[in-house]
Structures are given as C-alpha cells and as structure tokens.
Amino acid sequence: MKIGILSDLHFGFAWNSRLENDSFDNAKEVLERSRDCDFILIIGDIFDSRIPNTEVWDKALEVLSIPLLSEDKEMKLVKTMGKDIKEISQRTLIGTPVVALHGTHERRGRDQVNAIQALEQAGFLIHLHCNGVVLEKDGEKVAIQGMSGVPERYAKSVMDKWQPKPVDKCYNILMFHQSVEPYVYSPLDPPTLNMTNLPEGFDLIINGHIHNYDKTEIGNTDFVIPGSTIVTQLKEEEAKVPRGFYKLKLPKREFKFIELEKNRKFIYREIKLGKSSLKSSLENELNNILKRKFPKKPLIKFKLVGKKVDLIDKNLKEIEKKYNKKCILKFQKKLESEEMEKKMDFLKKMREQKLSIEEMGLKVLKENLDKSKFKESFDSEDLFKLLSDGQTERALDIITKRQHTLKRFGG
C-alpha cells in the first residue's frame, strides 16, 4: 500500500500578483505524482484564506479533481470513530481517496462552515477534527485520526480531552496541524504541544503547519512533517529547503521525500552596502544567478544591509524593470544608522535589566523628553499614564502648554 502525505498547499496565496498560479501549479504536480498512491493525506491549510474568493475556488476544485479522476484504488471505508458515516460521500472513495484536516488559515467560528468541511460535503475528501476513519484494501487496514488546527494555547487541552487511541490490527496514523516544540512556526504564539506529550502507541504521527519538511522518530513512532508545497514567507531558510511531499510504502514503512521539479525556484541573497556601486553589485549577482536554467522565472529576494544612507528606490525600480522578463524581484531594506544602533543598545540594556513593559515604556518616554529638551514641571509618570490610557490629546495639551496641570480636569 502507498500513501501520499502532503500539507500546506495555500491555494490563493499571492493572489493578484505574478505568483498567483504557483500554489495551484505546485499542488497539481504533487497530486499528479501521487496517482500511484492508494490514498492521500493533506495535513491542513489547503487554502490560504478562511473565505476563498470564487476564482480561487474554481482553480482549487480543478486541482482537487485529480485524485477523483485517478484509477480506482478500491479502498473501503470500514469504520468511523467519532464521525457520522453519513457525512462521507460515496464519491470520496472513487479514484484515490483524500483524508484532510483544516488548518489555521481555514479555521472559522464554531457554528461556521469552513472550506474543508465544504469540500467534504461536495465529495472531494474526508474531513477530520478530533475523529477518525479506518480504510482497508486487500485485507490491510489503516486507521487515520486527526485534529484540525486550533489556537496554540488550546492545542494540548483539546488533544488531552480527545484522547485518541490506536486501533487494534491496523497501521495507526495520527495527524494534527499545530506548532510543536521544538518545531515552532511563530515565537509570538508558543506551542503547548511538544515531542514528549503527544499521544502514544501510533505507528506514524504527521504534523502540518511547519513549512520545512522533516522526519524523525519518537521511540517506535515515525514523526513526519511534509512541509509546504509553496514558499510563502520569503525567508532565507526557505531558499535552502526544497518543496515537495512524502510517499510512504507499507508494510515496510519506507518513507521517501519527493521534491517538486516544476515549481518556481526561490533564491535569497544578502547584499552588504559598501564602497562598491549597489546597482553594479545587484546586476552582477543577478547575471550570475540567471546563467542557470529554471522551469519558471525564478523568484529572487535581495536583503540590502548596511549603513549607506543614499539608497535610492529609483535605482531598485530601474533594476526591477530591466530584469522583469527574466525573474521576479523582491527587495528588503535593512539600513542601519548610528541613531538606530543607539536605540537598539538602549533597548538591549533595558531587557538585560529585566524591566517590565511599563517600566520600559516610561524609560523610553523620559529619554525622548530629555532629548527634546522638555524641562517642564509636569510629571513624566503621569504623562505616561495618560498615553497608556489612550488620552493622547490631553498628553499633547500638557506638552504644548495648552494645559498646565494634569489635575485641572480631574486627571
């Protein structure tokens, strides 16, 4: 038995741009190359938006029809767990069945239908959230259970409440779509799941959400992250890691990562501004890159770093126009200055002092007032309180002397 494992297709990403077809083209290649699989697992974020527009739906349905039109794999649905079998259309089992989760991009309110639920109702796939199904072919059974994307702070409590268990006499797969320690998608939203508190006893655990692929083991359990089929963040690490999907062959438990061949290549370069001409530096780098052959015009991002202050956007636009037919250019500017360095040092020192957010804010306010040569009689702490409470107009009145005391209006 062969299983296709993919995630984070992000249909509709970069819509209304030169990249708008990439998510569909990449997913089409993946699904075409999965025709030999007996069924396919998609681990969330099929769409990039919670409410896709009509044009995105149209393209998505065309791509998602590929498994339905594949040669019938004769997979049987023999059991559901926590799911009404009436929710599953018989059409779903024609061709190559797809079992999917909704991800963070598709998550909606409790009483609202998300895009993946709509796809299930239309017979394109089986949608799982804290439930599961057992599929069988030629006497070989696979139990698939899944938890769709939930807010990170609730992930562990939802998993603990659900308590998925392996099914006897089956190859057991658990799927979810979350950050998991040490794989963290966003440091601003820390994970509550980690590699030690995941349910035990499963043969395979698959996680979506993380965009770079990986495979490891947790004891006797294989742990797989298929990664995204498309570059979305335009970060340096995305240029180093290929896009693709996994194929699993049972009963030997053979995993193979299949790299995309026709996708748009993403190239990242950092250029340090110095004595040499920025324009000549960029053009030399571009000419070297474009000596290679690419299946599509490559997406090239330049991060411009340095202390040079005479960087002119006009020059960048001229370069972009000159190479428009050969590639897609993106620029990120990180210009440093002595003033910025002083501010960064100031913030670092405050962090080292382990000050609270309020203490940091008050200290920044005092420093800025001193630099602006405000030597008035008003209390900077009272002024900070006004700003914290959103009373910016009253604070401005104090600074500009239109109001001479914070107490006049009961402040």
N, C-alpha and C positions, 0 to 999 in steps of 0.2 A: 504494500500500500504506500502511496506517495501523498504527501501533504504539502501544499503551498502555504507559506507563512509570510504575511506582509502587513504593513502598517503605514499610517500617516500619509495617505495619498494627497490630501489637501486640495481636493477639486475646487477650482475657483481662485486659487492663490494668484496674486499679482494680476487680477482681472483688470481689463482696460489698459494693459501695458504690452510691451513686446514679448513678455514672458507668459501671457495668459493661457497659452495652449500647452505649456510644458507639463503641468500636473496631469493632464489627460493623456498626453503622448507617453509619458513615463509609465502611467498605470496601464495603458494599453499594451505596452511592451511586456510588462510584468505578467499580465493576465494571458497574453498570447503564449508566453513561455511557460505558463502553468497549465497548459492544456493536457499535459500528461499526468497531472495530479488527480487523485481521486476526490479530494475536496480541498477547499481553500479557506484559510482563516485570515480575517482582516481585523487588526487589533486597534481599531478606533481612528478618529479624525479622517474619515473618508472625505468629508467636506471641510473647507477652510472657514466657512461661516455657519452660524447657527441657522440662519434663514437664507439659503442659497437663492439667487435670482433665477428666472426662468431659463436663461441661456446656459447657465451652469448646470441646471437640472437636465437640460436637453443633451449636453455633451456627456454628463455623468452616466445617464441611462444608456447611451450608446456604448460606452466603455464597459459598463457593468453587465451588458447583454452578452459579452464574450463567453463567460462561464456557462450561461444558459444554452448557448448555441454549440457548445463543445460536445464531443462524443459522450453519450450517456454512460456514466460510470456505475450505474446500478447500485448506488448507495441506498440503504434502507434506514429510515428513522424508526428505531425500535423502542425508544423510551424518551420521556421528557422528565426533567427534575425541576419542580417549582415553576413550571411553564405549561400553560394550556396548549395542548396539541392542536386545538382549533385555530390558534394564532398563526400556525405554519401552513403556508400554501403548498399544495402538491407540486405546483410549478417549480418551487425551490429545489426539489430533488431531481429535476430534469437536468441533464448535462452534468456539470461539475458543481455540486452544492457549495454555497458560501455561508460560513458562520461568522458573524461580526459583532463587534461592540460599538457603542457610540463613545466618542472621546470628549475631551474638554472643549473642543471647538463646536461640537454639536449639542452639548448639554443645554437643556432648557428647563423651565419650571416643571414641577411635579405633574400638573394637570395639562401640560402642553405636549403635543406630539413632536418628537424630534425627527430629523431627516432619516435616521437609520430605522426608526420604527415605521416610517412611511415606506421605505424600501422593502421592509418585511411584508407589509400589507399588500404591496404590489407584486410580491412573489419573487423578489430578486435575491433575498437572503434570509437567514435565520438570525434574529437579533437576541442577544443575551444581556441580561443585567441581574446578577445575583440568582441565576438559574442555569440550567444546562440541558443538553441533549446527548443521547447515545446513538451513534451511527454505526452501521455494520455493512461489511462486504465480504462475501465468501467465508462467513463464519468468524471473521476478525472484527472485533468491536473496539470502538474508540469513544470514550466519554469526554465530552467537552463542556467545561463550566467556565462562566465568565462574569466578571464585574466590570461594568462600563465606568467611564470616568466620573468621579465625584470630586468635590473640593478637597484639596490635600489634607486639610485639618480633620476631615471626617473619614478618610480612607481606611485607617486601621479599625475604627469603631464599626464602620459598615462591614468590613471583611470579618471582624470578630462576631458580629451579630449574625451574619450569613452562615458562617462556619461550613464552608464547602468540604466534602469528604470524598476520597477516591471511591470509585465503583468497582466492585469485585469483577474479576475476569475481563477487565478492559484495560486498554492503554489509556491512562488518565492525563488529561491536559487541563491546566488552569490558566486562564487569560485575564489580564487586567490592564488598565490604561492610567498609570499614575507615575509620579516621581517616586523613586525608591532609593534609599541610601545604599551604596554610595553614588548611584546614578541620579543626579539632581538636575532637573530641567531649569528651574529658576530658584536662586538663593533667596528671593523675596517671598517665596511660598514653600517653606521647608516641608519635606515629606514626613509622614507619620509611619510609613511602611519602610522596612529595611530587610536585608537579606536573611536576618535571623528570626523575624516574626511573621514570615509568610506561612501559609498552611502547609502541613507536612503530608508526605505519602504520595505525592503526584509524580508521575514519570517525567512530565515536562511542564514548566511554568514559562509563559510568554508575556512580556510587557511591551506595550506601545508607548507613545508619548515622548520617549527619548529618541532623538533623531539620528544618532550614530549607532550602527549595528554592533552587537557583541554577543558572545556565547561563553558561558562559564558553567560551573556545577555547584549545586548546594547539596552536599552529601551525595546521594544517589540520584538526585533530581537534576535534569538538564535545565538551565536557565537561559532563555534566548530573548534578545532584543533585536527585532528585524530592522529597526531604524526607519527613517522616512524615505520615500521614493523620490523626494524632491528637496532641493536646497531652499530653505525659507529665511534663515537668519543672516545669511551672507557673512558668517564668521570664519576666521582663519581655519579652525579645525574642520569646518565643512568642506574645505578645499582639499583636505588631506584624506578624508574618508569617503570611499565610493558609495553610491546609492544602489540599492538592489533589494533582494528578498532571499529568504531561506527556502530550501526544499528539504523535507525530512522523509527518509525511506525507512519503513517498518517491515519486519520486526527488528532489523539490525541497528536501528537508532542512528542512522547515518545522516548527518547534517551537512548541507553544502550551501554556502552563500553564493548567490548568482548575481554578478554585477551587471548593471544596466550597460548597454552598448550604444544606444541611440540617443541618450539623454544629452542635454546641453552641459558642457563642462564648465565648472566654476573654478576660476583662478584668482587667487588672492596675493597681492603684493604690497609690501610696506615700503614707501619711499621716504627717506630722510632728507629734509630740505637743507641745503648747504650752499656751498660756493657755486656748484655747477648749475646750469640752467634747468629749471623744473621742466620746461617744455621738452628740452632735448633728452632729459632723463626718462620722462614718460614715453616719449616716442621710441627711444632705444629699447626700452623694456617691452613695449607693445610689438615692435618689429621682431624681436626675438621670440616672443610667445606665438605670434601669428605665422611663424615658419612651419609650425605643426599643422597637421590636418585634423579638422574637427567635424563631427557629424552635423552639428549646428553651429551657428555663430556663438563663440564662447562668451560667457558672462565673466567679465574681468572687473575686479574691485581693487582700487588703489587706496590705501590708507596713507595720507600725507602727514608726516610727523616732523615737527621742528619748531624753531624759534623765529623763522623768517616771517616778517610782517607784511611783505609786499606781494603776497599771493593774490593773484587777480583771477576772479571767476571767469572772466572773459577768455583767458588762456585755456582753461579747462573746457569751456564750451567749444572753442576752436578745435581742440583735440578730439572731443567727442564727435563733432561734425565730420572731421577728416576721416575717422575710423568707423563711422556709422554703419557702413556696408560690410564691414569685416568682423565686428564684435559689438557687444553691448557693454558699455562702460558705466561704472558706478564709482563715485569718489566720496571718501570720508576724510574730513579735515580734523586734525588734532594739533592745533597750533598752540605752542607754549609761549609764555611771556614771563618776565621777572615778576610782574604783579600776580599772575596766576600761580607761580611757584610759591610766592609768599603766602597766598591764601591756602594753598594745599598744605604747606608746612604748619600753618596756624591750625587747620582742621585736624591734622595728624596729632599735634600736641594735645589738643582737646580730647581726642579719642584716647590717647595714652593716659590722660588724667582720669579717664572713665567718668566723664561728666554726663549728666542726664541731658535729654534733648532740650529741656527748658533752660538748663544752665548753659548749654552750648549756644542756644539762640540769644540769650541775654548777653553773653560774652561777645558774640558777633555784632550785636546791636551797639554795645558800648564802644567797640573798636571802630566801627563805622562812624559813630557820632564824634569820636575823638579825631578821626581823620578829616572829618568835615568841619572841625573846629567849632563844634557846638559846646559852649561853656555856659549854658543857661542854668537856671535854678531848678528846673524840673527833674524829677526822679526818673532815671532811666528804667528802673524796675517797674514803676507804674506805667511808663510809656510802653514797655514790652507787654504788660498785661493787656493794655488796650489793643495792641496789634494781635495778640493771641486770641482775643475775643472777637476779632474782626472789625473793631471800631477804628478803621484806618483814617476816616475823615477827622475824627476827634484827635487822633495822634498827629495828623498833619497840621491841624489848627494849633496844637501845642508847639510843634517845631517851628512853625512860621509866625508864632507870637500872636495869632488871632485869638487864641485863648491862653491866658497867662497862668491858669491853675487847673489841675486835674479835678479839683473839688467843686468847681463852680456849678456844675450841673449834676452833682451827686455822683461823680466818677469814682 
